[in-house]
Amino acid sequence: MTGRLTAPPGANVSHRTVPPQAAAGPVTDRAATEMSGFARGGVANLAGAALAAVAGVGVTWLVARGLGPAAAGSFFAATSAFVLVGGVARLGTTTALVYWPARLRAQGRPELIGPCLRSGLVPVAVLGLALGVAVWLTAAHFVPEYAGPLTMLALFLPVAALSEALLAATRGYRMMRPTVLLEKIMRPATQLLCVGSLAVLALSDIISPPSTWALAWVLPYVPGAAIAGFLVWRRWHSEPTLTRPDRLAARIEGRTVGRAFWRYTAPRALANAAQTALQRVDVLMVAGLAGLAPAAAYAVAGRFVVLGQLANGSIAQVVQPRLAETLSVGDREGALRLYQTATAWLVMISWPLHLIVACYADLYLGLFGASYTSAAPAVRVLAAAMLISTGCGMVDMVLSMAGRTTWNLMNVLLALVTMVAIDLVAIPRLGVVGAAIGLAAAVAVNNLLPLAQLATSLRLHPFGSGTRTAMALAAGSFGVLPWLVRLVVPSQPVGAGAALVLAAGVYIGGLRRFQDRLGIPALLAAARPGRRNNKAAPQG
């Protein structure tokens, strides 16, 4: 039994570990069913991500307009530090709490999920509390420029860390709705409402300090954590009741699960912290090396990056449990199909955004205020980096689901070292553009290196026919056409509108022409209430 629990993910396991339904029926029927379920989860998560994206841009716009560059920089630096420390507190469990419940369910051992959850959640709560106290006590000494909002946020560190971990556990049970409703809809909408109320007061010359804005931003984590905790508790208690001998056996074997859980998670803990640092530490470095106003400009410039990351994360959250199950039973073809379909959809959704923002970067920044338009070159550098990132799909997650967490750790650490080294040299000389160059280099390392590792070790890659088609359509429609329109119609508001209409028309036509190759029928069928799709998305 222990051998089954500790076998490397992706290894061939004995026939008795495969769920009966996985061994029955034609391969094509299983593929169609898998794609149908994936599409349903993907549509729901993408819809939630779209709402979260709108709310996130709204919060950024309100802060940038309501506080001014320096105070806004204080807010953005504090929230970046909060997210960074929260990533450390989670100890990498957001991947393990999806992987292990899904793996135990696939192997027919649901009674061991309880010990698995305790192994992951208790350390997160303890470390979150310890780090929250440490930040609250030391912020004024180390970062006096934004100590006010940071000490306010530190009070909520344990809640935020547990919220993310509990939502990951719900996904391990294949419950996608809590993540969509709580993380993608309720929290961003409540943040927008709370921050918006302060912005309304600012219009009446009632200016609140950045710490109050930070409180408005962080409060929505509390109800989300409470609801997610209740859902995990209820699902765990809904498992069949065991006899006393079975409970004793499960308790003994649960210790083995706990050790296996942390053998899997330990490399991921550092990798997760480094991954969060890749997304946040550059704002802190700009604040420290260039000042709070440039930090605000850089945070605004990178807002569209978060939009793309939301799409990536939304699709990845649906793929995670399915990949864990397919790789745990040695189904490489199923894993390849999931990875390529997910990447095709990610490119189809995110590349148009990155390409159009790169073309009209100054117009995009002008929405947040005239003081931010100087960061247009940084926007274009970041857009190029995001094309690489989304083009590789959720490559680091696939590597982790395949059990190569140590490889993933080395990749992320190398990317982080690359970014910090470039930032230390480039930010004092180039400002926000230097920070963008550092992040772009890190993104290239963090995507191309694991891409090569997956291709050589597991023969997995994201470049199916759907992915290649989505790349070509997006590049032609939103890459080439807008730049041609900009040459003909220099007036930006008019030219941007014309370019967007033309690009969208060509793109939609291309999507209709290649809809089967892109797997669009599965998405459309999943989006219709009461309808189930039985057609697989072909990838070649």
KOLROSE-869121 format. One line per field, with one value per residue (C-alpha): residue number from 1; residue in three letters; chain; z negated, x, y. Coordinates in nm, 2 decimals, decimal comma. Example, Ala and Ser with C-alpha at 12.3 -4.5 7.8 and 13.67 -1.06 7.14 Angstrom:
<nodes>
num: 1 2
residu: Ala Ser
chaine: A A
up: -0,78 -0,71
east: 1,23 1,37
north: -0,45 -0,11
</nodes>
This chain:
<nodes>
num: 1 2 3 4 5 6 7 8 9 10 11 12 13 14 15 16 17 18 19 20 21 22 23 24 25 26 27 28 29 30 31 32 33 34 35 36 37 38 39 40 41 42 43 44 45 46 47 48 49 50 51 52 53 54 55 56 57 58 59 60 61 62 63 64 65 66 67 68 69 70 71 72 73 74 75 76 77 78 79 80 81 82 83 84 85 86 87 88 89 90 91 92 93 94 95 96 97 98 99 100 101 102 103 104 105 106 107 108 109 110 111 112 113 114 115 116 117 118 119 120 121 122 123 124 125 126 127 128 129 130 131 132 133 134 135 136 137 138 139 140 141 142 143 144 145 146 147 148 149 150 151 152 153 154 155 156 157 158 159 160 161 162 163 164 165 166 167 168 169 170 171 172 173 174 175 176 177 178 179 180 181 182 183 184 185 186 187 188 189 190 191 192 193 194 195 196 197 198 199 200 201 202 203 204 205 206 207 208 209 210 211 212 213 214 215 216 217 218 219 220 221 222 223 224 225 226 227 228 229 230 231 232 233 234 235 236 237 238 239 240 241 242 243 244 245 246 247 248 249 250 251 252 253 254 255 256 257 258 259 260 261 262 263 264 265 266 267 268 269 270 271 272 273 274 275 276 277 278 279 280 281 282 283 284 285 286 287 288 289 290 291 292 293 294 295 296 297 298 299 300 301 302 303 304 305 306 307 308 309 310 311 312 313 314 315 316 317 318 319 320 321 322 323 324 325 326 327 328 329 330 331 332 333 334 335 336 337 338 339 340 341 342 343 344 345 346 347 348 349 350 351 352 353 354 355 356 357 358 359 360 361 362 363 364 365 366 367 368 369 370 371 372 373 374 375 376 377 378 379 380 381 382 383 384 385 386 387 388 389 390 391 392 393 394 395 396 397 398 399 400 401 402 403 404 405 406 407 408 409 410 411 412 413 414 415 416 417 418 419 420 421 422 423 424 425 426 427 428 429 430 431 432 433 434 435 436 437 438 439 440 441 442 443 444 445 446 447 448 449 450 451 452 453 454 455 456 457 458 459 460 461 462 463 464 465 466 467 468 469 470 471 472 473 474 475 476 477 478 479 480 481 482 483 484 485 486 487 488 489 490 491 492 493 494 495 496 497 498 499 500 501 502 503 504 505 506 507 508 509 510 511 512 513 514 515 516 517 518 519 520 521 522 523 524 525 526 527 528 529 530 531 532 533 534 535 536 537 538 539 540
residu: Met Thr Gly Arg Leu Thr Ala Pro Pro Gly Ala Asn Val Ser His Arg Thr Val Pro Pro Gln Ala Ala Ala Gly Pro Val Thr Asp Arg Ala Ala Thr Glu Met Ser Gly Phe Ala Arg Gly Gly Val Ala Asn Leu Ala Gly Ala Ala Leu Ala Ala Val Ala Gly Val Gly Val Thr Trp Leu Val Ala Arg Gly Leu Gly Pro Ala Ala Ala Gly Ser Phe Phe Ala Ala Thr Ser Ala Phe Val Leu Val Gly Gly Val Ala Arg Leu Gly Thr Thr Thr Ala Leu Val Tyr Trp Pro Ala Arg Leu Arg Ala Gln Gly Arg Pro Glu Leu Ile Gly Pro Cys Leu Arg Ser Gly Leu Val Pro Val Ala Val Leu Gly Leu Ala Leu Gly Val Ala Val Trp Leu Thr Ala Ala His Phe Val Pro Glu Tyr Ala Gly Pro Leu Thr Met Leu Ala Leu Phe Leu Pro Val Ala Ala Leu Ser Glu Ala Leu Leu Ala Ala Thr Arg Gly Tyr Arg Met Met Arg Pro Thr Val Leu Leu Glu Lys Ile Met Arg Pro Ala Thr Gln Leu Leu Cys Val Gly Ser Leu Ala Val Leu Ala Leu Ser Asp Ile Ile Ser Pro Pro Ser Thr Trp Ala Leu Ala Trp Val Leu Pro Tyr Val Pro Gly Ala Ala Ile Ala Gly Phe Leu Val Trp Arg Arg Trp His Ser Glu Pro Thr Leu Thr Arg Pro Asp Arg Leu Ala Ala Arg Ile Glu Gly Arg Thr Val Gly Arg Ala Phe Trp Arg Tyr Thr Ala Pro Arg Ala Leu Ala Asn Ala Ala Gln Thr Ala Leu Gln Arg Val Asp Val Leu Met Val Ala Gly Leu Ala Gly Leu Ala Pro Ala Ala Ala Tyr Ala Val Ala Gly Arg Phe Val Val Leu Gly Gln Leu Ala Asn Gly Ser Ile Ala Gln Val Val Gln Pro Arg Leu Ala Glu Thr Leu Ser Val Gly Asp Arg Glu Gly Ala Leu Arg Leu Tyr Gln Thr Ala Thr Ala Trp Leu Val Met Ile Ser Trp Pro Leu His Leu Ile Val Ala Cys Tyr Ala Asp Leu Tyr Leu Gly Leu Phe Gly Ala Ser Tyr Thr Ser Ala Ala Pro Ala Val Arg Val Leu Ala Ala Ala Met Leu Ile Ser Thr Gly Cys Gly Met Val Asp Met Val Leu Ser Met Ala Gly Arg Thr Thr Trp Asn Leu Met Asn Val Leu Leu Ala Leu Val Thr Met Val Ala Ile Asp Leu Val Ala Ile Pro Arg Leu Gly Val Val Gly Ala Ala Ile Gly Leu Ala Ala Ala Val Ala Val Asn Asn Leu Leu Pro Leu Ala Gln Leu Ala Thr Ser Leu Arg Leu His Pro Phe Gly Ser Gly Thr Arg Thr Ala Met Ala Leu Ala Ala Gly Ser Phe Gly Val Leu Pro Trp Leu Val Arg Leu Val Val Pro Ser Gln Pro Val Gly Ala Gly Ala Ala Leu Val Leu Ala Ala Gly Val Tyr Ile Gly Gly Leu Arg Arg Phe Gln Asp Arg Leu Gly Ile Pro Ala Leu Leu Ala Ala Ala Arg Pro Gly Arg Arg Asn Asn Lys Ala Ala Pro Gln Gly
chaine: A A A A A A A A A A A A A A A A A A A A A A A A A A A A A A A A A A A A A A A A A A A A A A A A A A A A A A A A A A A A A A A A A A A A A A A A A A A A A A A A A A A A A A A A A A A A A A A A A A A A A A A A A A A A A A A A A A A A A A A A A A A A A A A A A A A A A A A A A A A A A A A A A A A A A A A A A A A A A A A A A A A A A A A A A A A A A A A A A A A A A A A A A A A A A A A A A A A A A A A A A A A A A A A A A A A A A A A A A A A A A A A A A A A A A A A A A A A A A A A A A A A A A A A A A A A A A A A A A A A A A A A A A A A A A A A A A A A A A A A A A A A A A A A A A A A A A A A A A A A A A A A A A A A A A A A A A A A A A A A A A A A A A A A A A A A A A A A A A A A A A A A A A A A A A A A A A A A A A A A A A A A A A A A A A A A A A A A A A A A A A A A A A A A A A A A A A A A A A A A A A A A A A A A A A A A A A A A A A A A A A A A A A A A A A A A A A A A A A A A A A A A A A A A A A A A A A A A A A A A A A A A A A A A A A A A A A A A A A A A A A A A A A A A A A A A A A A A A A A A A A A A A A A A A A A A A A A A A A A A A A A A A A A A A A A A A A A A A A A A A
up: 0,00 -0,08 0,25 0,42 0,22 0,28 0,64 0,87 1,04 1,40 1,33 1,45 1,15 1,11 1,27 0,94 0,87 1,19 1,13 1,30 1,51 1,64 1,78 1,95 2,28 2,59 2,56 2,78 2,55 2,25 2,43 2,52 2,17 2,03 2,27 2,20 1,82 1,88 2,10 1,85 1,57 1,80 1,91 1,56 1,44 1,74 1,69 1,33 1,44 1,67 1,38 1,16 1,43 1,46 1,09 1,06 1,33 1,15 0,82 0,99 1,16 0,84 0,64 0,92 0,96 0,59 0,42 0,66 0,77 0,44 0,22 0,48 0,49 0,12 0,16 0,45 0,27 -0,04 0,14 0,33 0,01 -0,14 0,16 0,15 -0,22 -0,18 0,09 -0,16 -0,42 -0,19 -0,17 0,18 0,06 0,32 0,57 0,32 0,19 0,54 0,64 0,33 0,29 0,67 0,66 0,35 0,51 0,84 0,63 0,44 0,10 0,00 -0,37 -0,36 -0,23 -0,59 -0,71 -0,39 -0,45 -0,81 -0,69 -0,46 -0,64 -0,99 -0,90 -0,67 -0,96 -1,20 -0,96 -0,84 -1,20 -1,27 -0,95 -1,01 -1,36 -1,22 -0,94 -1,18 -1,42 -1,17 -0,88 -1,03 -1,06 -0,72 -0,49 -0,65 -0,32 -0,31 -0,67 -0,73 -0,48 -0,52 -0,90 -0,83 -0,58 -0,81 -1,04 -0,77 -0,65 -0,82 -0,68 -0,33 -0,33 -0,46 -0,21 0,09 -0,06 -0,14 0,21 0,35 0,13 0,29 0,63 0,52 0,46 0,81 0,68 0,92 0,82 0,49 0,66 0,93 0,69 0,39 0,56 0,90 0,82 0,45 0,34 0,64 0,65 0,27 0,31 0,59 0,38 0,06 0,25 0,46 0,15 0,05 0,40 0,37 0,05 0,22 0,47 0,17 0,05 -0,22 -0,15 -0,35 -0,41 -0,22 -0,53 -0,51 -0,14 -0,22 -0,48 -0,23 0,01 -0,23 -0,42 -0,16 -0,23 -0,56 -0,44 -0,15 -0,39 -0,62 -0,34 -0,18 -0,52 -0,57 -0,23 -0,28 -0,62 -0,49 -0,19 -0,41 -0,66 -0,37 -0,30 -0,40 -0,76 -0,83 -1,08 -1,39 -1,25 -0,92 -1,11 -1,29 -0,97 -0,80 -1,09 -1,07 -0,69 -0,72 -0,87 -0,55 -0,35 -0,55 -0,49 -0,12 -0,11 -0,24 -0,02 0,27 0,13 -0,02 0,31 0,42 0,11 0,20 0,57 0,48 0,28 0,57 0,82 0,62 0,59 0,97 0,99 0,70 0,60 0,90 0,77 0,43 0,61 0,81 0,49 0,32 0,61 0,79 0,55 0,48 0,78 1,03 0,84 0,90 1,27 1,29 1,11 1,35 1,65 1,54 1,47 1,80 1,71 1,42 1,66 1,86 1,55 1,44 1,76 1,72 1,36 1,43 1,69 1,48 1,19 1,40 1,55 1,22 1,08 1,42 1,50 1,15 1,22 1,58 1,49 1,17 1,39 1,66 1,93 2,12 2,42 2,19 2,03 2,37 2,49 2,18 2,20 2,56 2,54 2,24 2,41 2,73 2,53 2,33 2,64 2,80 2,50 2,39 2,70 2,84 2,51 2,50 2,86 2,87 2,54 2,69 2,99 2,80 2,47 2,43 2,47 2,22 1,96 2,02 1,87 1,53 1,56 1,76 1,51 1,60 1,98 1,96 1,88 2,24 2,33 2,02 2,13 2,46 2,30 2,06 2,35 2,54 2,22 2,17 2,53 2,44 2,11 2,24 2,55 2,33 2,14 1,77 1,82 1,46 1,33 1,57 1,45 1,09 1,17 1,33 1,00 1,11 0,83 0,78 1,14 1,10 0,80 0,98 1,28 1,06 0,85 1,16 1,31 0,98 0,96 1,32 1,26 0,94 1,09 1,40 1,18 0,96 1,26 1,48 1,25 1,13 1,50 1,69 1,42 1,49 1,83 1,65 1,42 1,73 1,89 1,58 1,56 1,93 1,89 1,59 1,78 2,06 1,83 1,63 1,94 2,20 1,96 1,82 2,17 2,28 1,98 2,04 2,41 2,34 2,03 2,08 2,45 2,35 2,53 2,58 2,95 3,10 3,41 3,20 3,03 3,36 3,52 3,22 3,23 3,61 3,59 3,29 3,43 3,77 3,63 3,33 3,41 3,77 3,84 3,55 3,64 4,00 3,90 3,67 3,96 4,16 3,88 3,63 3,42 3,13 3,00 3,36 3,48 3,18 3,22 3,59 3,53 3,26 3,47 3,77 3,57 3,39 3,71 3,87 3,55 3,51 3,87 3,82 3,50 3,69 3,97 3,75 3,46 3,46 3,45 3,16 2,96 2,96 2,99 2,65 2,50 2,65 2,55 2,20 2,18 2,26 1,94 1,93 2,23 2,22 2,49 2,61 2,87 2,80 2,90 3,15 3,11 3,34
east: 0,00 0,28 0,44 0,12 0,11 0,47 0,51 0,63 0,34 0,32 0,46 0,27 0,07 -0,10 -0,43 -0,62 -0,53 -0,72 -1,08 -1,31 -1,46 -1,12 -1,07 -1,41 -1,53 -1,35 -1,06 -1,24 -1,54 -1,32 -1,14 -1,47 -1,60 -1,28 -1,28 -1,65 -1,59 -1,28 -1,47 -1,75 -1,50 -1,30 -1,60 -1,71 -1,36 -1,30 -1,62 -1,52 -1,18 -1,33 -1,53 -1,22 -1,02 -1,27 -1,28 -0,90 -0,86 -1,13 -0,94 -0,62 -0,79 -0,96 -0,63 -0,43 -0,69 -0,78 -0,45 -0,20 0,13 0,32 0,04 -0,07 0,29 0,27 -0,05 0,08 0,41 0,23 -0,01 0,28 0,46 0,14 0,10 0,46 0,46 0,13 0,29 0,56 0,30 0,11 0,42 0,34 0,03 -0,20 -0,06 -0,04 -0,39 -0,52 -0,28 -0,31 -0,69 -0,73 -0,46 -0,62 -0,96 -0,82 -0,66 -0,98 -0,85 -1,08 -1,04 -0,69 -0,79 -0,86 -0,50 -0,38 -0,58 -0,46 -0,10 -0,13 -0,37 -0,23 0,12 -0,02 -0,23 0,07 0,32 0,07 0,02 0,39 0,47 0,18 0,32 0,67 0,56 0,35 0,64 0,92 0,75 0,82 1,19 1,25 1,01 0,90 0,78 0,48 0,47 0,12 -0,07 0,16 0,10 -0,27 -0,24 -0,02 -0,32 -0,49 -0,20 -0,32 -0,67 -0,54 -0,30 -0,57 -0,82 -0,60 -0,51 -0,88 -0,99 -0,72 -0,86 -1,20 -1,05 -0,88 -1,24 -1,32 -1,54 -1,47 -1,77 -1,62 -1,31 -1,52 -1,77 -1,54 -1,21 -1,32 -1,64 -1,72 -1,37 -1,29 -1,64 -1,63 -1,28 -1,41 -1,71 -1,50 -1,22 -1,48 -1,65 -1,32 -1,28 -1,62 -1,52 -1,20 -1,42 -1,56 -1,20 -1,23 -0,89 -0,82 -0,46 -0,32 -0,37 -0,75 -0,74 -0,54 -0,80 -1,08 -0,88 -0,80 -1,13 -1,30 -1,05 -1,23 -1,57 -1,41 -1,19 -1,48 -1,70 -1,42 -1,34 -1,70 -1,72 -1,41 -1,53 -1,87 -1,72 -1,48 -1,75 -1,97 -1,73 -1,86 -1,82 -1,54 -1,56 -1,33 -1,06 -1,06 -1,03 -0,73 -0,57 -0,64 -0,49 -0,17 -0,15 -0,24 0,11 0,26 0,04 0,16 0,52 0,45 0,26 0,55 0,81 0,60 0,54 0,87 1,04 0,72 0,71 1,02 0,92 0,58 0,75 0,99 0,70 0,52 0,83 0,86 0,52 0,56 0,92 0,99 0,73 0,91 1,25 1,12 0,99 1,32 1,55 1,35 1,08 0,71 0,58 0,77 0,65 0,29 0,37 0,51 0,22 -0,02 0,18 0,17 -0,20 -0,28 -0,03 -0,25 -0,54 -0,35 -0,24 -0,61 -0,69 -0,39 -0,48 -0,84 -0,77 -0,48 -0,72 -0,95 -0,66 -0,48 -0,69 -0,75 -0,37 -0,30 -0,54 -0,43 -0,06 -0,11 -0,24 0,02 -0,21 0,04 -0,19 -0,46 -0,22 -0,09 -0,45 -0,54 -0,22 -0,25 -0,62 -0,57 -0,28 -0,49 -0,77 -0,52 -0,36 -0,70 -0,81 -0,50 -0,29 -0,54 -0,51 -0,13 -0,10 -0,35 -0,21 0,14 0,03 -0,16 0,04 0,03 -0,35 -0,39 -0,18 -0,36 -0,67 -0,50 -0,37 -0,13 0,15 0,17 0,20 0,58 0,58 0,47 0,80 0,78 0,43 0,56 0,84 0,60 0,35 0,63 0,71 0,35 0,33 0,61 0,45 0,10 0,24 0,40 0,08 0,08 0,41 0,54 0,21 0,23 0,59 0,47 0,18 0,42 0,61 0,91 0,88 1,26 1,31 1,04 1,22 1,55 1,38 1,19 1,50 1,71 1,44 1,42 1,80 1,80 1,53 1,69 2,03 1,90 1,68 1,97 2,16 1,88 1,63 1,87 1,96 1,64 1,37 1,05 1,18 1,47 1,23 1,03 1,34 1,43 1,08 1,08 1,41 1,28 0,96 1,17 1,38 1,08 0,89 1,14 1,35 1,06 0,92 1,24 1,24 0,88 0,96 1,27 1,15 0,78 0,73 0,47 0,44 0,17 0,20 -0,09 -0,27 -0,51 -0,24 -0,06 -0,38 -0,47 -0,12 -0,15 -0,50 -0,41 -0,08 -0,24 -0,55 -0,43 -0,05 -0,02 -0,35 -0,34 0,01 -0,09 -0,40 -0,18 0,04 -0,26 -0,47 -0,22 -0,50 -0,51 -0,86 -1,00 -0,73 -0,75 -1,12 -1,09 -0,81 -1,00 -1,31 -1,12 -0,90 -1,20 -1,39 -1,10 -1,03 -1,39 -1,40 -1,09 -1,23 -1,54 -1,34 -1,12 -1,36 -1,33 -0,95 -0,96 -1,21 -1,46 -1,77 -1,68 -1,66 -1,99 -2,17 -2,03 -2,15 -2,51 -2,71 -2,83 -2,62 -2,33 -2,07 -1,96 -1,71 -1,34 -1,12 -0,88 -0,51 -0,24
north: 0,00 0,24 0,18 0,30 0,61 0,71 0,59 0,87 1,05 0,95 0,60 0,30 0,16 -0,18 -0,24 -0,24 0,12 0,24 0,33 0,09 0,37 0,46 0,11 0,08 0,20 0,31 0,55 0,80 0,80 0,86 1,14 1,30 1,28 1,43 1,72 1,78 1,80 2,01 2,25 2,29 2,37 2,59 2,80 2,87 2,96 3,18 3,36 3,42 3,53 3,79 3,94 3,93 4,10 4,38 4,43 4,42 4,69 4,89 4,87 4,97 5,26 5,38 5,37 5,54 5,81 5,85 5,85 6,00 5,85 5,85 5,73 5,48 5,35 5,29 5,09 4,88 4,81 4,70 4,47 4,32 4,25 4,10 3,87 3,77 3,68 3,51 3,29 3,19 3,11 2,87 2,65 2,53 2,35 2,49 2,24 1,95 2,00 1,96 1,68 1,45 1,44 1,38 1,11 0,94 0,95 0,80 0,52 0,45 0,57 0,86 0,77 0,90 1,25 1,37 1,31 1,47 1,79 1,81 1,77 2,07 2,31 2,31 2,43 2,70 2,84 2,83 2,99 3,25 3,36 3,37 3,57 3,81 3,89 3,93 4,17 4,37 4,42 4,49 4,68 5,03 4,95 4,79 4,97 5,30 5,43 5,19 5,06 5,20 4,99 4,69 4,66 4,68 4,39 4,19 4,13 3,93 3,72 3,39 3,43 3,50 3,21 2,97 3,10 3,00 2,66 2,58 2,67 2,44 2,16 2,22 2,18 1,86 1,73 1,85 2,13 2,42 2,63 2,76 2,89 3,07 3,21 3,30 3,38 3,51 3,68 3,76 3,87 4,10 4,25 4,32 4,47 4,69 4,80 4,87 5,06 5,24 5,38 5,54 5,68 5,84 6,00 6,13 6,31 6,51 6,59 6,33 6,16 5,84 5,72 5,43 5,20 5,25 5,16 4,85 4,75 4,79 4,57 4,29 4,26 4,04 3,76 3,69 3,56 3,37 3,18 3,10 2,97 2,77 2,61 2,51 2,35 2,14 2,03 1,93 1,74 1,56 1,45 1,33 1,04 0,69 0,61 0,35 0,07 0,10 -0,14 0,06 0,39 0,26 0,14 0,47 0,66 0,46 0,48 0,85 0,91 0,76 1,00 1,29 1,21 1,15 1,48 1,68 1,49 1,61 1,96 2,05 2,14 2,31 2,53 2,71 2,71 2,86 3,14 3,20 3,20 3,46 3,66 3,66 3,82 4,07 4,15 4,37 4,62 4,62 4,67 4,96 5,12 5,07 5,16 5,43 5,55 5,51 5,71 5,49 5,19 5,30 5,35 5,00 4,85 5,02 4,92 4,56 4,55 4,38 4,11 4,01 3,98 3,72 3,55 3,52 3,34 3,11 3,04 2,98 2,71 2,57 2,52 2,30 2,11 2,04 1,76 1,60 1,60 1,45 1,17 1,10 1,10 0,89 0,61 0,65 0,80 1,01 1,06 1,20 1,44 1,55 1,61 1,82 2,02 2,11 2,19 2,41 2,60 2,65 2,81 3,02 3,16 3,22 3,42 3,61 3,68 3,94 4,14 4,14 4,23 4,52 4,66 4,65 4,85 5,11 5,11 5,49 5,50 5,22 5,40 5,72 5,56 5,57 5,92 6,13 6,08 5,71 5,73 5,74 5,37 5,28 5,11 4,89 4,78 4,67 4,47 4,30 4,22 4,04 3,84 3,74 3,61 3,37 3,28 3,21 3,04 2,77 2,72 2,62 2,45 2,47 2,33 2,03 1,97 1,97 1,74 1,50 1,48 1,69 1,94 1,95 2,05 2,31 2,45 2,48 2,65 2,91 2,99 3,04 3,27 3,47 3,51 3,62 3,88 4,02 4,04 4,23 4,46 4,56 4,68 4,80 4,98 5,25 5,32 5,26 5,28 5,09 4,98 4,81 4,63 4,51 4,38 4,18 4,03 3,94 3,76 3,57 3,48 3,34 3,12 3,01 2,89 2,78 2,57 2,36 2,33 2,16 1,94 1,82 1,75 1,55 1,36 1,30 1,38 1,65 1,98 2,24 2,30 2,10 2,20 2,41 2,60 2,68 2,79 3,02 3,17 3,25 3,39 3,62 3,74 3,82 3,98 4,17 4,19 4,29 4,47 4,72 4,84 4,88 5,08 5,29 5,39 5,50 5,66 5,82 5,97 5,72 5,72 5,69 5,47 5,24 5,20 5,12 4,88 4,70 4,66 4,54 4,30 4,16 4,10 3,91 3,72 3,60 3,50 3,29 3,13 3,03 2,89 2,67 2,61 2,24 2,25 2,50 2,29 2,58 2,35 2,20 2,55 2,66 2,35 2,38 2,74 2,64 2,56 2,20 2,09 1,85 1,82 1,48 1,59 1,60 1,88 1,75 1,83 1,71
</nodes>
